[in-house]
Every structure is written in C-alpha cells, then in structure tokens.
Amino acid sequence: MIEDISPLATWEAVQGDPDTYLVDVRTPMEWKGVGVPDLSGVGRELVCDSWQLPPVGLVNPDFIATLEKAGIGKTARIYFICRSGARSMAAAHAAYEAGYHNVYNVADGFEGPEDATGRRGRLAGWQASELPWKQG
C-alpha cells in the first residue's frame, strides 16, 4: 500500500536525506502555468516526469526510464506529487511495480482541492502549506 504523506512531511524528508527525491508528475503546461516546488533552497532539484502525456492523457511509456535517467536508485525514497494527489498515486504504484519500494504520495498534491469558488491552492497541498515554490 502506498502511503499518503503531507506536503510538510515531504519537505522535511527532502531536506534531511540526500537519497530522497520529489518527482512532479504533472504536465509541462502545469509546471509552466501553475508553478513547481522549489527545492533550490536546500540544494536539491525537482525531478519532472509526466505521468500522463497531453493532449489525451495516455500514460507516459518513458515514465520509469526517466526515473532511471535521473539517477534514482531502487532503494531511494521517492515522493510523487501532482495537482491533487490522484496521478501521483498512480505513478507511485507504477514505480512500486517497477521495483521502487520506498514510494509515497504527496497528499493533496501541489494545488489541493478546489475551494467554494473553484480555485485551487488555498485549502490544502504544497501551495496552501506555504512551502517553497516558483513559477515553472
């Protein structure tokens, strides 16, 4: 079973362990238009690896290969993040099946659920937790 981990606990894990990775599985359009977690303050880099490919959302056939190219070993701790936590959970399961057994899902993702006005980023998730992020 893949565990949901809070954005704050994810941030603490990435800061404290050099064999821990944060993998953003959203699309390039989301990275550019909405923003990405900023790990530069702790000397780390975000791994961007789309789980689904636009425009129709097919699963990225190179997803696991991109993790390998990023130098992520099978024993590394990997935290997957998307917009709200659904795609990242699917990506975490795929990574687990590929032999990465220390995988986690970032609860509520980068933007979290919609508020009463339909906007994201205010109720829960990376942004609402006021963790470092930047425009992509």
ZADO-996809 format. One line per field, with one value per atom (N, C-alpha, C, CB): x, y, z; residue in three letters; atom name. Coordinates in nm, 3 decimals, always signed. Glycine has a CB too. Example, Ala and Ser with C-alpha at 12.3 -4.5 7.8 and 13.67 -1.06 7.14 Angstrom:
// ZADO-996809
east +1.319,+1.230,+1.320,+1.131,+1.285,+1.367,+1.290,+1.408
north -0.569,-0.450,-0.330,-0.447,-0.225,-0.106,+0.003,-0.060
up +0.780,+0.780,+0.780,+0.905,+0.708,+0.714,+0.787,+0.572
aa ALA,ALA,ALA,ALA,SER,SER,SER,SER
at N,CA,C,CB,N,CA,C,CB
END
This chain:
// ZADO-996809
east +0.084,+0.000,+0.088,-0.095,+0.053,+0.127,+0.070,+0.119,+0.158,+0.116,+0.106,+0.214,-0.001,-0.013,+0.068,-0.163,+0.152,+0.236,+0.203,+0.390,+0.196,+0.164,+0.274,+0.145,+0.238,+0.341,+0.453,+0.278,+0.418,+0.520,+0.615,+0.454,+0.562,+0.648,+0.735,+0.561,+0.683,+0.761,+0.877,+0.671,+0.848,+0.951,+1.060,+0.889,+1.022,+1.120,+1.205,+1.049,+1.144,+1.218,+1.319,+1.119,+1.277,+1.366,+1.485,+1.290,+1.460,+1.569,+1.669,+1.513,+1.620,+1.703,+1.777,+1.622,+1.745,+1.804,+1.843,+1.706,+1.972,+2.015,+1.968,+2.165,+1.919,+1.869,+1.716,+1.919,+1.660,+1.516,+1.489,+1.460,+1.387,+1.355,+1.209,+1.387,+1.183,+1.048,+1.030,+1.020,+0.931,+0.904,+0.767,+0.910,+0.766,+0.642,+0.595,+0.664,+0.477,+0.427,+0.324,+0.368,+0.310,+0.215,+0.271,+0.185,+0.202,+0.242,+0.328,+0.118,+0.406,+0.485,+0.400,+0.558,+0.277,+0.189,+0.158,+0.058,+0.138,+0.112,+0.236,+0.065,+0.352,+0.476,+0.495,+0.598,+0.474,+0.495,+0.384,+0.504,+0.261,+0.148,+0.113,+0.030,+0.135,+0.094,+0.213,+0.019,+0.326,+0.445,+0.488,+0.421,+0.602,+0.660,+0.720,+0.768,+0.728,+0.800,+0.944,+0.799,+0.993,+1.129,+1.218,+1.128,+1.307,+1.397,+1.536,+1.409,+1.555,+1.687,+1.742,+1.683,+1.654,+1.697,+1.763,+1.581,+1.742,+1.804,+1.902,+1.697,+1.941,+2.042,+1.997,+2.163,+1.869,+1.814,+1.745,+1.716,+1.722,+1.649,+1.524,+1.736,+1.417,+1.292,+1.308,+1.175,+1.255,+1.253,+1.116,+1.284,+1.113,+0.987,+0.972,+0.982,+0.867,+0.846,+0.695,+0.914,+0.639,+0.494,+0.445,+0.455,+0.342,+0.280,+0.192,+0.197,+0.118,+0.032,+0.075,-0.117,+0.059,+0.101,-0.019,+0.179,-0.006,-0.113,-0.113,-0.096,-0.218,-0.342,-0.446,-0.403,-0.428,-0.534,-0.509,-0.552,-0.395,-0.370,-0.327,-0.489,-0.266,-0.214,-0.096,-0.172,-0.081,+0.032,+0.163,+0.022,+0.256,+0.388,+0.467,+0.466,+0.498,+0.571,+0.715,+0.570,+0.768,+0.905,+0.913,+0.973,+0.803,+0.799,+0.908,+0.662,+0.917,+1.016,+1.157,+0.989,+1.174,+1.307,+1.357,+1.301,+1.266,+1.306,+1.353,+1.190,+1.289,+1.336,+1.479,+1.241,+1.501,+1.635,+1.737,+1.632,+1.702,+1.793,+1.825,+1.734,+1.732,+1.755,+1.848,+1.622,+1.888,+1.980,+1.914,+2.083,+1.785,+1.712,+1.726,+1.562,+1.793,+1.813,+1.689,+1.929,+1.683,+1.566,+1.543,+1.581,+1.647,+1.630,+1.602,+1.753,+1.602,+1.575,+1.432,+1.601,+1.412,+1.277,+1.227,+1.273,+1.111,+1.057,+0.918,+1.052,+0.900,+0.771,+0.717,+0.783,+0.598,+0.536,+0.429,+0.475,+0.428,+0.333,+0.269,+0.402,+0.140,+0.070,-0.016,-0.018,-0.124,-0.209,-0.281,-0.311,-0.346,-0.429,-0.406,-0.573,-0.319,-0.286,-0.331,-0.343,-0.406,-0.456,-0.352,-0.584,-0.301,-0.200,-0.074,-0.165,-0.037,+0.084,+0.067,+0.119,-0.052,-0.076,-0.059,-0.217,-0.113,-0.099,+0.049,-0.181,+0.121,+0.264,+0.342,+0.320,+0.307,+0.374,+0.352,+0.323,+0.231,+0.203,+0.286,+0.053,+0.297,+0.377,+0.524,+0.362,+0.574,+0.714,+0.734,+0.754,+0.638,+0.647,+0.654,+0.525,+0.569,+0.569,+0.699,+0.451,+0.768,+0.896,+1.014,+0.917,+0.987,+1.095,+1.137,+1.211,+1.072,+1.099,+1.002,+1.081,+1.050,+0.958,+0.947,+1.000,+1.022,+1.012,+0.946,+1.153,+0.819,+0.748,+0.630,+0.700,+0.602,+0.499,+0.422,+0.559,+0.300,+0.216,+0.203,+0.077,+0.227,+0.210,+0.061,+0.291,+0.005,-0.138,-0.178,-0.174,-0.285,-0.342,-0.256,-0.365,-0.142,-0.062,-0.010,-0.140,+0.013,+0.068,-0.040,+0.132,-0.158,-0.264,-0.377,-0.321,-0.396,-0.505,-0.641,-0.503,-0.746,-0.883,-0.929,-0.979,-1.038,-1.098,-1.170,-1.196,-1.166,-1.244,-1.385,-1.175,-1.466,-1.604,-1.614,-1.674,-1.507,-1.509,-1.447,-1.435,-1.404,-1.345,-1.195,-1.411,-1.134,-0.989,-0.915,-0.955,-0.794,-0.709,-0.594,-0.654,-0.521,-0.403,-0.429,-0.342,-0.552,-0.586,-0.621,-0.701,-0.673,-0.724,-0.622,-0.845,-0.549,-0.454,-0.353,-0.527,-0.248,-0.146,-0.020,-0.201,+0.075,+0.205,+0.191,+0.292,+0.115,+0.100,+0.031,+0.020,-0.080,-0.153,-0.070,-0.284,+0.025,+0.115,+0.226,+0.176,+0.228,+0.325,+0.468,+0.310,+0.485,+0.620,+0.679,+0.617,+0.811,+0.873,+0.828,+1.023,+0.794,+0.760,+0.794,+0.611,+0.801,+0.834,+0.755,+0.987,+0.745,+0.682,+0.773,+0.653,+0.718,+0.798,+0.866,+0.716
north -0.119,+0.000,+0.125,+0.000,+0.219,+0.345,+0.442,+0.405,+0.500,+0.590,+0.734,+0.583,+0.803,+0.947,+1.018,+0.992,+1.111,+1.189,+1.337,+1.161,+1.411,+1.553,+1.628,+1.614,+1.740,+1.821,+1.862,+1.945,+1.899,+1.940,+1.824,+1.991,+1.704,+1.589,+1.556,+1.466,+1.578,+1.556,+1.654,+1.571,+1.781,+1.885,+1.851,+2.023,+1.807,+1.771,+1.652,+1.738,+1.555,+1.436,+1.475,+1.331,+1.561,+1.602,+1.681,+1.686,+1.761,+1.839,+1.751,+1.942,+1.644,+1.568,+1.448,+1.524,+1.403,+1.280,+1.297,+1.163,+1.290,+1.309,+1.198,+1.317,+1.086,+0.979,+0.981,+0.842,+1.101,+1.123,+1.217,+1.180,+1.185,+1.263,+1.305,+1.183,+1.424,+1.469,+1.468,+1.613,+1.393,+1.379,+1.439,+1.229,+1.542,+1.609,+1.541,+1.765,+1.481,+1.401,+1.475,+1.272,+1.605,+1.682,+1.704,+1.818,+1.781,+1.806,+1.933,+1.820,+1.946,+2.068,+2.196,+2.063,+2.191,+2.307,+2.344,+2.280,+2.246,+2.273,+2.328,+2.146,+2.272,+2.322,+2.469,+2.240,+2.505,+2.644,+2.737,+2.651,+2.693,+2.781,+2.795,+2.732,+2.690,+2.691,+2.707,+2.563,+2.647,+2.653,+2.515,+2.741,+2.510,+2.383,+2.402,+2.332,+2.292,+2.301,+2.347,+2.164,+2.434,+2.489,+2.428,+2.645,+2.340,+2.273,+2.336,+2.126,+2.444,+2.505,+2.554,+2.620,+2.594,+2.642,+2.536,+2.699,+2.410,+2.300,+2.225,+2.203,+2.290,+2.233,+2.109,+2.201,+2.098,+1.980,+2.024,+1.903,+1.927,+1.954,+1.869,+1.928,+1.930,+1.861,+1.775,+1.962,+1.654,+1.569,+1.585,+1.417,+1.630,+1.647,+1.531,+1.784,+1.453,+1.331,+1.310,+1.207,+1.358,+1.349,+1.205,+1.413,+1.182,+1.050,+1.028,+1.034,+1.131,+1.123,+1.229,+1.141,+1.195,+1.286,+1.358,+1.210,+1.490,+1.563,+1.529,+1.717,+1.547,+1.610,+1.512,+1.688,+1.382,+1.288,+1.215,+1.187,+1.235,+1.177,+1.031,+1.190,+0.985,+0.849,+0.839,+0.806,+0.723,+0.702,+0.714,+0.563,+0.786,+0.810,+0.678,+0.919,+0.626,+0.499,+0.509,+0.449,+0.630,+0.650,+0.690,+0.756,+0.677,+0.724,+0.660,+0.695,+0.530,+0.462,+0.490,+0.310,+0.493,+0.521,+0.659,+0.512,+0.754,+0.889,+0.888,+0.988,+0.809,+0.796,+0.741,+0.704,+0.640,+0.579,+0.679,+0.455,+0.756,+0.856,+0.967,+0.917,+0.993,+1.095,+1.044,+1.138,+0.917,+0.862,+0.815,+0.962,+0.792,+0.748,+0.596,+0.790,+0.553,+0.411,+0.345,+0.390,+0.216,+0.140,+0.150,-0.006,+0.183,+0.194,+0.337,+0.142,+0.432,+0.572,+0.589,+0.665,+0.692,+0.730,+0.831,+0.789,+0.801,+0.887,+0.934,+0.812,+1.065,+1.127,+1.180,+1.242,+1.134,+1.175,+1.280,+1.053,+1.385,+1.493,+1.527,+1.618,+1.560,+1.608,+1.727,+1.493,+1.753,+1.866,+1.841,+1.893,+1.723,+1.700,+1.564,+1.711,+1.481,+1.354,+1.229,+1.353,+1.241,+1.122,+1.064,+1.156,+1.148,+1.099,+1.053,+1.207,+1.125,+1.087,+0.953,+1.194,+0.919,+0.788,+0.680,+0.782,+0.703,+0.606,+0.590,+0.651,+0.700,+0.696,+0.620,+0.838,+0.642,+0.572,+0.421,+0.624,+0.381,+0.238,+0.180,+0.216,+0.253,+0.205,+0.193,+0.300,+0.289,+0.283,+0.164,+0.415,+0.143,+0.028,-0.102,+0.026,-0.115,-0.236,-0.252,-0.232,-0.142,-0.146,-0.170,-0.016,-0.190,-0.222,-0.112,-0.265,+0.004,+0.114,+0.096,+0.256,+0.046,+0.011,+0.113,-0.117,+0.221,+0.328,+0.449,+0.366,+0.433,+0.538,+0.589,+0.486,+0.718,+0.785,+0.880,+0.860,+0.909,+1.004,+1.130,+0.942,+1.246,+1.372,+1.403,+1.489,+1.396,+1.418,+1.557,+1.401,+1.563,+1.687,+1.755,+1.783,+1.695,+1.744,+1.886,+1.735,+1.948,+2.084,+2.188,+2.111,+2.170,+2.271,+2.235,+2.297,+2.107,+2.065,+2.075,+2.147,+2.055,+2.058,+2.200,+1.993,+2.207,+2.336,+2.392,+2.324,+2.525,+2.589,+2.617,+2.721,+2.690,+2.717,+2.797,+2.792,+2.868,+2.947,+2.872,+3.078,+2.747,+2.668,+2.688,+2.701,+2.763,+2.786,+2.686,+2.930,+2.654,+2.560,+2.637,+2.448,+2.569,+2.627,+2.698,+2.721,+2.691,+2.764,+2.675,+2.856,+2.554,+2.470,+2.370,+2.396,+2.307,+2.202,+2.187,+2.066,+2.112,+2.089,+2.171,+2.120,+2.158,+2.223,+2.375,+2.190,+2.437,+2.582,+2.630,+2.629,+2.566,+2.607,+2.587,+2.529,+2.494,+2.470,+2.574,+2.330,+2.665,+2.774,+2.723,+2.867,+2.614,+2.560,+2.629,+2.405,+2.628,+2.699,+2.647,+2.689,+2.741,+2.707,+2.825,+2.668,+2.796,+2.902,+2.880,+2.905,+2.985,+2.972,+2.889,+3.110,+2.791,+2.694,+2.746,+2.587
up +0.000,+0.000,+0.000,+0.122,-0.084,-0.094,+0.009,-0.239,+0.088,+0.195,+0.146,+0.312,+0.187,+0.165,+0.272,+0.167,+0.229,+0.321,+0.301,+0.295,+0.408,+0.398,+0.323,+0.539,+0.263,+0.198,+0.294,+0.137,+0.418,+0.515,+0.547,+0.643,+0.569,+0.597,+0.475,+0.637,+0.356,+0.234,+0.229,+0.109,+0.255,+0.256,+0.356,+0.290,+0.474,+0.577,+0.532,+0.709,+0.466,+0.419,+0.311,+0.364,+0.218,+0.110,+0.164,+0.006,+0.267,+0.327,+0.400,+0.423,+0.461,+0.553,+0.497,+0.661,+0.376,+0.325,+0.179,+0.341,+0.147,+0.008,-0.087,+0.003,-0.034,-0.119,-0.123,-0.070,-0.112,-0.119,-0.235,+0.016,-0.313,-0.433,-0.432,-0.560,-0.486,-0.512,-0.663,-0.450,-0.709,-0.852,-0.882,-0.895,-0.964,-1.006,-1.134,-1.028,-1.128,-1.241,-1.325,-1.190,-1.305,-1.386,-1.527,-1.318,-1.606,-1.744,-1.753,-1.835,-1.861,-1.878,-1.872,-2.010,-1.924,-1.919,-1.773,-1.997,-1.689,-1.547,-1.479,-1.474,-1.509,-1.448,-1.482,-1.497,-1.608,-1.651,-1.604,-1.801,-1.616,-1.586,-1.439,-1.657,-1.362,-1.221,-1.128,-1.187,-1.163,-1.079,-1.034,-0.958,-0.969,-0.922,-0.783,-1.022,-0.706,-0.579,-0.604,-0.504,-0.519,-0.533,-0.425,-0.522,-0.467,-0.373,-0.371,-0.409,-0.445,-0.457,-0.324,-0.555,-0.233,-0.103,-0.017,-0.030,-0.052,+0.022,-0.068,+0.077,-0.179,-0.267,-0.342,-0.189,-0.367,-0.436,-0.564,-0.344,-0.652,-0.774,-0.780,-0.897,-0.826,-0.850,-0.975,-0.866,-0.972,-1.091,-1.155,-1.056,-1.280,-1.352,-1.450,-1.426,-1.433,-1.512,-1.526,-1.445,-1.637,-1.657,-1.653,-1.790,-1.575,-1.570,-1.693,-1.441,-1.731,-1.849,-1.949,-1.810,-2.076,-2.182,-2.244,-2.289,-2.263,-2.329,-2.479,-2.307,-2.551,-2.506,-2.451,-2.618,-2.473,-2.436,-2.304,-2.545,-2.241,-2.111,-2.110,-2.031,-2.218,-2.218,-2.122,-2.360,-2.060,-1.968,-2.045,-1.898,-1.988,-2.047,-2.051,-1.967,-2.170,-2.177,-2.128,-2.319,-2.116,-2.070,-1.923,-2.154,-1.851,-1.713,-1.627,-1.653,-1.624,-1.541,-1.592,-1.539,-1.723,-1.781,-1.739,-1.935,-1.726,-1.683,-1.538,-1.701,-1.454,-1.315,-1.314,-1.233,-1.396,-1.403,-1.455,-1.493,-1.558,-1.615,-1.515,-1.741,-1.423,-1.320,-1.210,-1.258,-1.220,-1.122,-0.994,-1.088,-0.999,-0.881,-0.868,-0.888,-0.762,-0.738,-0.680,-0.645,-0.690,-0.644,-0.493,-0.682,-0.417,-0.272,-0.224,-0.202,-0.316,-0.280,-0.231,-0.401,-0.150,-0.110,-0.213,+0.036,-0.271,-0.376,-0.336,-0.513,-0.338,-0.311,-0.443,-0.203,-0.481,-0.606,-0.577,-0.680,-0.660,-0.644,-0.779,-0.582,-0.775,-0.894,-0.851,-0.961,-0.919,-0.883,-0.751,-0.994,-0.740,-0.621,-0.554,-0.659,-0.609,-0.545,-0.618,-0.412,-0.726,-0.796,-0.893,-0.873,-0.982,-1.077,-1.005,-1.179,-0.900,-0.827,-0.758,-0.724,-0.715,-0.655,-0.762,-0.591,-0.881,-0.990,-1.027,-1.114,-1.031,-1.063,-0.956,-1.079,-0.831,-0.721,-0.731,-0.584,-0.767,-0.784,-0.899,-0.811,-1.009,-1.122,-1.083,-1.243,-1.009,-0.964,-0.870,-0.893,-0.783,-0.691,-0.770,-0.594,-0.870,-0.952,-1.030,-1.049,-1.055,-1.128,-1.034,-1.205,-0.904,-0.810,-0.717,-0.884,-0.725,-0.632,-0.515,-0.701,-0.403,-0.296,-0.184,-0.238,-0.191,-0.091,-0.156,-0.034,-0.194,-0.266,-0.184,-0.402,-0.201,-0.124,-0.216,-0.004,-0.178,-0.249,-0.164,-0.281,-0.224,-0.151,-0.145,-0.220,-0.025,-0.004,-0.052,+0.144,-0.127,-0.180,-0.286,-0.069,-0.322,-0.433,-0.419,-0.556,-0.533,-0.537,-0.509,-0.673,-0.569,-0.557,-0.462,-0.691,-0.435,-0.346,-0.411,-0.222,-0.330,-0.384,-0.414,-0.285,-0.489,-0.520,-0.397,-0.638,-0.382,-0.276,-0.330,-0.227,-0.255,-0.295,-0.424,-0.184,-0.460,-0.584,-0.702,-0.563,-0.678,-0.785,-0.801,-0.913,-0.711,-0.719,-0.633,-0.675,-0.676,-0.603,-0.537,-0.697,-0.447,-0.386,-0.255,-0.479,-0.206,-0.084,+0.035,-0.112,+0.006,+0.114,+0.167,+0.067,+0.078,+0.116,+0.003,+0.146,+0.029,-0.072,-0.047,-0.210,-0.138,-0.127,-0.114,-0.249,-0.205,-0.203,-0.074,-0.324,-0.038,+0.082,+0.209,+0.092,+0.204,+0.319,+0.326,+0.310,+0.228,+0.219,+0.212,+0.338,+0.137,+0.113,-0.009,+0.094,-0.023,-0.134,-0.270,-0.124,-0.358,-0.495,-0.584,-0.508,-0.712,-0.808,-0.936,-0.839,-1.013,-1.143,-1.231,-1.206,-1.301,-1.379,-1.499,-1.420
aa MET,MET,MET,MET,ILE,ILE,ILE,ILE,GLU,GLU,GLU,GLU,ASP,ASP,ASP,ASP,ILE,ILE,ILE,ILE,SER,SER,SER,SER,PRO,PRO,PRO,PRO,LEU,LEU,LEU,LEU,ALA,ALA,ALA,ALA,THR,THR,THR,THR,TRP,TRP,TRP,TRP,GLU,GLU,GLU,GLU,ALA,ALA,ALA,ALA,VAL,VAL,VAL,VAL,GLN,GLN,GLN,GLN,GLY,GLY,GLY,GLY,ASP,ASP,ASP,ASP,PRO,PRO,PRO,PRO,ASP,ASP,ASP,ASP,THR,THR,THR,THR,TYR,TYR,TYR,TYR,LEU,LEU,LEU,LEU,VAL,VAL,VAL,VAL,ASP,ASP,ASP,ASP,VAL,VAL,VAL,VAL,ARG,ARG,ARG,ARG,THR,THR,THR,THR,PRO,PRO,PRO,PRO,MET,MET,MET,MET,GLU,GLU,GLU,GLU,TRP,TRP,TRP,TRP,LYS,LYS,LYS,LYS,GLY,GLY,GLY,GLY,VAL,VAL,VAL,VAL,GLY,GLY,GLY,GLY,VAL,VAL,VAL,VAL,PRO,PRO,PRO,PRO,ASP,ASP,ASP,ASP,LEU,LEU,LEU,LEU,SER,SER,SER,SER,GLY,GLY,GLY,GLY,VAL,VAL,VAL,VAL,GLY,GLY,GLY,GLY,ARG,ARG,ARG,ARG,GLU,GLU,GLU,GLU,LEU,LEU,LEU,LEU,VAL,VAL,VAL,VAL,CYS,CYS,CYS,CYS,ASP,ASP,ASP,ASP,SER,SER,SER,SER,TRP,TRP,TRP,TRP,GLN,GLN,GLN,GLN,LEU,LEU,LEU,LEU,PRO,PRO,PRO,PRO,PRO,PRO,PRO,PRO,VAL,VAL,VAL,VAL,GLY,GLY,GLY,GLY,LEU,LEU,LEU,LEU,VAL,VAL,VAL,VAL,ASN,ASN,ASN,ASN,PRO,PRO,PRO,PRO,ASP,ASP,ASP,ASP,PHE,PHE,PHE,PHE,ILE,ILE,ILE,ILE,ALA,ALA,ALA,ALA,THR,THR,THR,THR,LEU,LEU,LEU,LEU,GLU,GLU,GLU,GLU,LYS,LYS,LYS,LYS,ALA,ALA,ALA,ALA,GLY,GLY,GLY,GLY,ILE,ILE,ILE,ILE,GLY,GLY,GLY,GLY,LYS,LYS,LYS,LYS,THR,THR,THR,THR,ALA,ALA,ALA,ALA,ARG,ARG,ARG,ARG,ILE,ILE,ILE,ILE,TYR,TYR,TYR,TYR,PHE,PHE,PHE,PHE,ILE,ILE,ILE,ILE,CYS,CYS,CYS,CYS,ARG,ARG,ARG,ARG,SER,SER,SER,SER,GLY,GLY,GLY,GLY,ALA,ALA,ALA,ALA,ARG,ARG,ARG,ARG,SER,SER,SER,SER,MET,MET,MET,MET,ALA,ALA,ALA,ALA,ALA,ALA,ALA,ALA,ALA,ALA,ALA,ALA,HIS,HIS,HIS,HIS,ALA,ALA,ALA,ALA,ALA,ALA,ALA,ALA,TYR,TYR,TYR,TYR,GLU,GLU,GLU,GLU,ALA,ALA,ALA,ALA,GLY,GLY,GLY,GLY,TYR,TYR,TYR,TYR,HIS,HIS,HIS,HIS,ASN,ASN,ASN,ASN,VAL,VAL,VAL,VAL,TYR,TYR,TYR,TYR,ASN,ASN,ASN,ASN,VAL,VAL,VAL,VAL,ALA,ALA,ALA,ALA,ASP,ASP,ASP,ASP,GLY,GLY,GLY,GLY,PHE,PHE,PHE,PHE,GLU,GLU,GLU,GLU,GLY,GLY,GLY,GLY,PRO,PRO,PRO,PRO,GLU,GLU,GLU,GLU,ASP,ASP,ASP,ASP,ALA,ALA,ALA,ALA,THR,THR,THR,THR,GLY,GLY,GLY,GLY,ARG,ARG,ARG,ARG,ARG,ARG,ARG,ARG,GLY,GLY,GLY,GLY,ARG,ARG,ARG,ARG,LEU,LEU,LEU,LEU,ALA,ALA,ALA,ALA,GLY,GLY,GLY,GLY,TRP,TRP,TRP,TRP,GLN,GLN,GLN,GLN,ALA,ALA,ALA,ALA,SER,SER,SER,SER,GLU,GLU,GLU,GLU,LEU,LEU,LEU,LEU,PRO,PRO,PRO,PRO,TRP,TRP,TRP,TRP,LYS,LYS,LYS,LYS,GLN,GLN,GLN,GLN,GLY,GLY,GLY,GLY
at N,CA,C,CB,N,CA,C,CB,N,CA,C,CB,N,CA,C,CB,N,CA,C,CB,N,CA,C,CB,N,CA,C,CB,N,CA,C,CB,N,CA,C,CB,N,CA,C,CB,N,CA,C,CB,N,CA,C,CB,N,CA,C,CB,N,CA,C,CB,N,CA,C,CB,N,CA,C,CB,N,CA,C,CB,N,CA,C,CB,N,CA,C,CB,N,CA,C,CB,N,CA,C,CB,N,CA,C,CB,N,CA,C,CB,N,CA,C,CB,N,CA,C,CB,N,CA,C,CB,N,CA,C,CB,N,CA,C,CB,N,CA,C,CB,N,CA,C,CB,N,CA,C,CB,N,CA,C,CB,N,CA,C,CB,N,CA,C,CB,N,CA,C,CB,N,CA,C,CB,N,CA,C,CB,N,CA,C,CB,N,CA,C,CB,N,CA,C,CB,N,CA,C,CB,N,CA,C,CB,N,CA,C,CB,N,CA,C,CB,N,CA,C,CB,N,CA,C,CB,N,CA,C,CB,N,CA,C,CB,N,CA,C,CB,N,CA,C,CB,N,CA,C,CB,N,CA,C,CB,N,CA,C,CB,N,CA,C,CB,N,CA,C,CB,N,CA,C,CB,N,CA,C,CB,N,CA,C,CB,N,CA,C,CB,N,CA,C,CB,N,CA,C,CB,N,CA,C,CB,N,CA,C,CB,N,CA,C,CB,N,CA,C,CB,N,CA,C,CB,N,CA,C,CB,N,CA,C,CB,N,CA,C,CB,N,CA,C,CB,N,CA,C,CB,N,CA,C,CB,N,CA,C,CB,N,CA,C,CB,N,CA,C,CB,N,CA,C,CB,N,CA,C,CB,N,CA,C,CB,N,CA,C,CB,N,CA,C,CB,N,CA,C,CB,N,CA,C,CB,N,CA,C,CB,N,CA,C,CB,N,CA,C,CB,N,CA,C,CB,N,CA,C,CB,N,CA,C,CB,N,CA,C,CB,N,CA,C,CB,N,CA,C,CB,N,CA,C,CB,N,CA,C,CB,N,CA,C,CB,N,CA,C,CB,N,CA,C,CB,N,CA,C,CB,N,CA,C,CB,N,CA,C,CB,N,CA,C,CB,N,CA,C,CB,N,CA,C,CB,N,CA,C,CB,N,CA,C,CB,N,CA,C,CB,N,CA,C,CB,N,CA,C,CB,N,CA,C,CB,N,CA,C,CB,N,CA,C,CB,N,CA,C,CB,N,CA,C,CB,N,CA,C,CB,N,CA,C,CB,N,CA,C,CB,N,CA,C,CB,N,CA,C,CB,N,CA,C,CB,N,CA,C,CB,N,CA,C,CB,N,CA,C,CB,N,CA,C,CB,N,CA,C,CB,N,CA,C,CB,N,CA,C,CB,N,CA,C,CB,N,CA,C,CB,N,CA,C,CB,N,CA,C,CB,N,CA,C,CB,N,CA,C,CB,N,CA,C,CB,N,CA,C,CB,N,CA,C,CB,N,CA,C,CB,N,CA,C,CB
END
